[in-house]
């Protein structure tokens, strides 16, 4: 599903040069949940931005579902992010004036999905993330964990092939974060999505199929995910 080859990205020049990525290469299989771990500044966010075309490398290539992301023009990148790749950020990114249901439906509106089909999909996803009873509430009326659940539902609305999540539990307390991570694992399986998740959380690592460790912009190693609590799988 994802093929990364020789990815290199440098910011700045001279003594202020930052080598964010250094010849990074790896693959992600269809349906796999890959956790990307490493200290702050190791290159995790830069890597995730490359997967969906939010940033471009100096060298190397990224392919998602057979499409070379690094070779797309602006229109191609827009189509990729509309149809194939969805993001979940730790800041939620919900539209304050819209209800939970309306936020989830935004990607479907952009795709001009018929109203009846859109409403069915939104209802299904809100049920999936446990928020069917909160469909008409706005983000400001929801807890942080509930807002992140809405963000997950919105990311899944367009049936993406690849889900990219950058520290999705970074602003949540431990208990809420655990629930959101278990939910993320569950929806990846139920929706048949491939997911790449940057995280510092050992529980998220335990829920992943595989863990890729970044250090100083390089891949320092990969290992199978270790299930800390089998009931969460």
Buried (B, 14 or more C-beta within 10 A) or exposed (E): BBBBBEBBBBEEEEEEEEBBBBEBEBEBEEBBBBBBBBEEBBBBBBBBBBBBBBBEBEBBBBBBBEBEBBEBEEEBBEEBBBBBBBBBBBEBBBEEEBBBBBBBBBBBEBEEBEEEEBBEBBBBBBEBBBBBEBBEBBBEEBEBBBBBBBBBBBBBBBBBBBBBBBBBBBBBEEEBBBBBBBBBBBBBEEBEBBBBBBBBBEBBBBBBBBBBBBBBBBBEEEEEBEEEEEEBB
